[in-house]
Amino acid sequence: MRRSEIRGQLLDTALRLFNQHGYKATGIDLIIAEAGVAKTTLYRHFETKEDLILAALERRDEEDRLAMRAFVEQRTSDPVERLLATFDFLETTVRDEQFRGCMFMSAAGEHKDTVDPVFRASLMHKRLALAYLEELAHAARFAEPKRIAAEINLLHEGAVAVAQITRVAEPTRQAKCIAQQLLAAAERLTPPTRGGDGGNRMHGEA
């Protein structure tokens, strides 16, 4: 097996076990046993358990954000509907039998110090997820894209938290309904006119 394949296998195994048991409760011995590698092999790739956790979170961050973007873009081309489609993506996530809640919230909960590298990695994921929602809100020409993104993000987080406890997908659908009302009531910028002076006008302005 090539070095990159061994690293990938270790990360896959670590992510599965961290999701099932938590970060601190999952020991190195369990990871190497499940991955079927020697301890020296693991330490050739990751010098410490913290290095492994950070690499696993980095991988999960990239996978999750790329998966949501691909799902949304395939779902619809309408910019407002793309914001709503993010809730459909969450529904597919919480329906997965492996769903145990947000791995980044769990990581931050177990590594509470705000200067802890694991806490900071979790925070970065949340910031990047919020940035994507703001990107969608800009594309939909909402007058206050930062506010819209922040409110959609809160609905995301709340839906996932409730789904973690209930283990049903209904919270994501309920959050989507709230988001539909929120977006319907929000002001949007008018499309730019040929004269170039319409882009800064709101609906309803003279």
N, C-alpha and C positions, 0 to 999 in steps of 0.2 A: 504494500500500500504506500502511495506517495505521501510525502510530508504534508502537503495541503489537504489530502484526504483524511489523514490522521487528525489533523487540527480540526477539520470540519466535524469528524465523528465525535471528538471530545466536546466540541461546542454544542452539538445536537444533544448529546447525552446530558451535559451540564444543564442546558436549558430545560429539558424535560424534568430532571430531578429537582432543580430549583423551583419549577412551577408546582411540582407535586408536594415537596417537603419544606420549601423555604430555603433561603441562602445559608443561614448559619447552621441549620439542622442537617444540611447535606454535606457530608464529609468527603474529603479527597479519596479515601479508600473506597467509598461507595461509587464514586464517579469512575475510578479506574476499573473497578470490577464490572460495572455496567458497560463501560466502553470497551472492555476486553484488551486493555493495554497495560504495560508496566508503569509503575510509579515514575521511574526515570524518564519514560517517554512523555508523560504528562509534564514533568518539570522541564523538559527540553523545550516545550512549547509555551509554558506559562510558569514563571518563576515562583509565583505565589498564588494562593487561592483568590486573593483580590484581583490579580491580573486575569484570572480565568473568569471571574464574575464580570469584570469590566468588558472583556472581549465578548462574553455571551450577551451582555446588554447592548453592546454596539451592534452585534449581529441582529439581535431581535429588533432593535430600533430601525435599522435599515430595511429589514424584511417587512415590518409592519407598515412603515410609511410608504414604501414602494407598492405594497399590496393594496393599500387604501387608494392611492393615486390611480393605479391601474383599474381597480374596480370602478371608481367614480367616472373615469374617462370612458370606460366601456359602457357604462350605464346610460349616460345621457350627454348631450352636447350643450344643453341649456344651462347657463351659469347658475341660476337660482336652484334648479333641480339638482345640480352637482353638490351644493351644500346639503341638501336634504338626503342625497344618496350616501353621504357619509354615515348616516344612521342605519341605512341598509347594510353597509359594510360591518358596522358594529353588531348588527343582529346576526350576521353569519359568524362573527367571532364568538359571541356568547353561546351560540348554538353548538359550537364544537365541543365534543365530549371531553376534551382536554382542558377546557376553560376553567380556571381557578381564580379569575380576577386579573387585574392589571399587574403584570410582573414588575413594572417600574414603580408603581405605588408600593408594592410589597417590598421592593428593594430599598426604597426611601424609608419605609417604616422600620426596617431592620437596621438601617444605617442612618440614624437620626441626626447626626452631627452635620450641619450644613456645609462644612469644609471637607467632609468625607468624600473621596473620589466616587464612591458608588452612589451616594446621594446626589452629587453633582451630575453624574451621568444620567440619572433618572430625571433630574430637573431639565437637562438639555433635551431629552426626548420630548418632554412636555412642551418645551418652548418651540421645538421644531414642528410638533403637531399643531400648535396654535398658529404658527407662521403659515402653515398650509391652509388652515381655515381662513386666515386673513387674505391669503392669495386668492382664494375662491370668492371671498366677499368683495374684494377689489374687482375681480373679473365680472361679478354680477352688478357692479356699479352702485353699490350701496353707499349712501352719503357718509355713514360712519362705519367703515369696514372693521376698524379695531374693536369697536363695541360689539358689532355683530359677531365677529370671530370669538370674542371673549364669552359672549352669552351662549353661542353654540357649543363652545368648548365646555362650559359648565354643565350643559345638558348631556354632553358626551360622558363626562366624568361621573355625573350622578347616575346615569343609566347603567354604566358599567359597575359602579359600586353596588347598586341595588341588585343587579343581575348576579353579582358574585354571591350575594346572600340567598337570593331566591332560586338561582339556577334555572331561570326561565328567561325567554327573550322579550317578554312583554314590556319591560322598562324601556327598551330601545325604541319600540313602536310608540309608546307614550311620549317619549322625549321628541320623537320626530313630529308628532302632532303639535306639540308645544312650539317646536321650531317653525312649523308651517305658519302658525299664527304670528309668531315673532317676525318672520320675514315678510309676511303680507302687510304688516303694519309699518314696516321700516321704510324710510324715505330712500329713493334711489335717484341718482343723477340722470338727467336726460341725455340721450345720445348726442355727441358733438354734431353741430350743424356745419353746413359747408362754409359758412362764414367764420367758423372757429370760435363763436362766442356762446355756444349753447352748452358746452361741456360742464360749465360751472353752475348751471341753473337747476333748481330742484323742481320736482313735480309740483304743480299748483302755483308756481310763481308766475307773475304777469310778464 
